[in-house]
Amino acid sequence: MIQQACMPRKPWDLAFTAEPQEVAALRRIMRLHLGVWGLHEAIDSAQLCVSEMVSNVITHVGPGTPTTLAVSMNGTHLRIEVHDPDTRALPTLLEAGTDSEGGRGMALVDTIADRWGVQLHADRKVTWCELRTGLNSPNGHSGGAHVARAEAMLDLYGTATVHRRTSLSPLRLALVEESAIDLISDLLHWLRAHGGDADAALDSAQMRFEAEAEGSDG
């Protein structure tokens, strides 16, 4: 039986000093790590949440605050935490008016994230948010329905017995051809989601098919 591919996503954290110039670097780090994790569709939302939560520390706790960014998976959700040592300055969700300078940051997080909150510890507070990833499992791959169907078919290839028929009716043949086209398309989506070159794979498959077909005709 073919084992379905998995993507281990180990928690990681990064200590930094909360300064405005650090925000851009943290955004780049998030893009890099989420790219490695295969969570490309979550990058923009994650970057914005990190920017707003770190900016909240800079504004309400103060520049130069020792801070930690921690990123992990909570089930199929991406969890982002920002730790700082001030347990008094709690982030709040305000109904910020058009001209208001406060309250916008967490309002953005509240809009983008699936959920967010604050945890208080003896020596620090943790502001966290969680983003939906669309994964079927914590170690699964993203890519939507195309990828999910292709992975199911790959698993089926390892377990199913191939039944051959001597002939097919024109209608049956047309249905099988349509299914074959869908399968090839889904496999290319699956390959691209895993970082492969779909065009090169399609060209190689075509050349292999033609070579094998020529050999069987000889």
C-alpha positions in Angstrom: 0.0 0.0 0.0 1.4 3.4 -1.0 1.7 5.7 2.1 0.2 9.1 1.5 2.9 11.8 1.6 3.0 13.9 4.7 4.5 17.3 5.6 5.9 17.4 9.1 5.5 20.9 10.5 7.5 21.2 13.7 6.7 24.2 16.0 9.4 27.0 16.0 9.9 30.2 17.8 12.1 33.3 17.3 13.2 35.8 20.0 13.5 39.4 18.8 13.4 43.0 20.1 10.1 44.7 19.2 11.2 47.6 16.9 9.4 48.9 13.8 12.3 47.9 11.6 11.9 44.3 12.7 8.4 43.9 11.3 9.6 43.6 7.7 12.1 40.9 8.7 9.5 38.9 10.6 7.2 39.1 7.5 10.0 37.6 5.3 10.6 34.9 7.9 6.9 34.0 7.9 6.9 33.8 4.1 10.0 31.5 4.1 8.7 29.1 6.8 5.2 28.9 5.5 6.6 28.3 2.0 8.6 25.4 3.4 5.5 24.1 5.1 3.5 24.2 1.8 1.0 26.7 3.3 1.4 29.3 0.5 -2.3 30.3 0.6 -1.9 31.3 4.3 1.2 33.5 3.8 -0.5 36.9 3.2 -2.9 36.5 6.1 -0.2 35.2 8.4 2.1 38.1 7.6 -0.6 40.7 8.3 -1.5 39.1 11.6 2.2 39.1 12.7 2.6 42.7 11.6 -0.4 43.8 13.6 0.3 41.8 16.8 4.0 42.9 16.9 3.0 46.5 16.1 0.5 46.2 19.1 3.5 45.4 21.4 5.5 48.3 20.0 2.6 50.7 20.5 1.2 49.6 23.8 4.2 48.0 25.6 7.0 50.0 24.0 9.8 49.8 21.5 12.7 47.6 22.6 10.5 45.1 24.4 12.0 41.6 24.3 9.4 39.6 22.3 9.0 36.1 20.9 7.2 34.9 17.8 6.0 31.3 18.0 4.4 29.4 15.1 2.9 25.9 15.3 0.0 23.8 14.0 -3.1 23.4 16.2 -4.9 20.6 14.3 -5.3 21.9 10.8 -5.1 25.5 11.9 -2.0 27.6 11.7 -1.3 29.1 15.2 0.7 32.3 15.6 1.7 33.6 19.0 3.5 36.8 20.1 4.9 36.7 23.6 5.9 39.8 25.6 6.7 40.4 29.3 3.9 43.0 30.1 0.9 41.4 31.6 -0.9 44.7 32.1 -1.2 46.1 28.5 -3.8 43.7 27.1 -4.8 43.9 23.5 -8.5 44.7 23.1 -10.8 44.8 20.1 -12.2 48.3 19.7 -14.8 49.6 17.4 -12.4 52.0 15.8 -13.9 54.9 14.0 -12.7 56.3 10.7 -10.3 58.7 12.3 -9.3 56.5 15.2 -5.6 55.6 15.5 -6.2 52.8 18.0 -8.0 49.5 17.8 -7.4 48.9 14.1 -4.7 46.3 14.6 -6.7 43.7 16.5 -9.8 44.5 14.4 -7.8 43.4 11.4 -6.7 40.3 13.2 -10.2 39.6 14.2 -11.4 39.9 10.6 -8.6 37.7 9.1 -8.1 35.0 11.8 -10.5 32.2 12.5 -10.1 33.0 16.2 -7.7 34.9 18.5 -7.1 35.6 22.2 -4.8 36.4 25.0 -3.2 34.1 27.6 -1.7 35.5 30.8 1.2 33.8 32.5 3.2 34.8 35.6 6.0 36.3 33.6 4.4 37.1 30.2 1.3 37.4 28.1 0.7 35.5 24.9 -1.4 37.1 22.1 -2.4 34.4 19.6 -4.4 33.9 16.5 -5.3 30.8 14.4 -5.8 30.7 10.7 -7.7 28.1 8.7 -5.4 26.3 6.3 -7.7 24.0 4.3 -5.6 21.0 5.2 -7.3 17.6 5.7 -4.8 16.7 8.5 -2.0 18.5 10.4 0.7 16.8 8.3 -1.3 16.8 5.1 -0.7 18.8 1.9 -2.7 21.8 0.8 -4.0 22.2 -2.7 -7.8 21.8 -2.6 -10.0 19.2 -4.1 -7.7 18.5 -7.1 -4.9 17.4 -4.8 -7.1 15.5 -2.4 -8.6 13.4 -5.3 -5.1 12.7 -6.7 -3.8 11.5 -3.3 -6.8 9.2 -3.0 -6.1 7.8 -6.4 -2.4 7.3 -5.6 -3.4 5.3 -2.6 -5.9 3.3 -4.7 -3.1 2.4 -7.2 -1.4 0.6 -4.4 -4.3 -1.5 -3.3 -6.8 -1.9 -6.2 -6.8 -4.9 -8.6 -6.8 -3.8 -12.3 -9.7 -5.3 -14.2 -9.2 -5.5 -18.0 -12.0 -5.8 -20.5 -11.7 -6.9 -24.1 -13.8 -4.1 -25.4 -15.8 -1.0 -24.4 -18.9 0.5 -25.8 -18.4 4.0 -27.4 -20.3 5.6 -24.5 -18.3 3.7 -21.9 -15.0 4.6 -23.7 -16.0 8.3 -23.7 -16.7 8.2 -20.0 -13.4 6.5 -19.3 -11.5 9.0 -21.5 -13.1 11.9 -19.5 -12.1 10.2 -16.2 -8.6 9.7 -17.5 -8.3 13.4 -18.4 -9.6 14.4 -15.0 -7.1 12.1 -13.3 -4.2 13.5 -15.3 -5.2 17.0 -14.5 -5.6 16.2 -10.8 -2.1 14.6 -10.8 -0.6 17.7 -12.3 -2.2 19.8 -9.6 -0.9 17.4 -7.0 2.6 17.6 -8.4 2.6 21.4 -8.5 1.3 21.5 -4.9 4.4 19.5 -3.9 6.8 21.9 -5.7 7.2 19.8 -8.9 7.3 20.9 -12.5 4.0 19.9 -14.0 4.9 20.9 -17.6 8.1 18.9 -17.5 6.3 15.9 -16.0 3.6 16.1 -18.7 6.3 16.2 -21.4 8.2 13.2 -19.9 5.0 11.2 -19.6 4.1 11.9 -23.2 7.6 10.8 -24.4 7.5 7.7 -22.3 4.0 6.9 -23.5 5.0 7.3 -27.2 8.2 5.2 -26.7 6.2 2.4 -24.9 3.5 2.5 -27.5 6.0 2.3 -30.3 7.7 -0.6 -28.6 4.5 -2.5 -28.1 3.6 -2.0 -31.8 7.0 -3.4 -33.0 
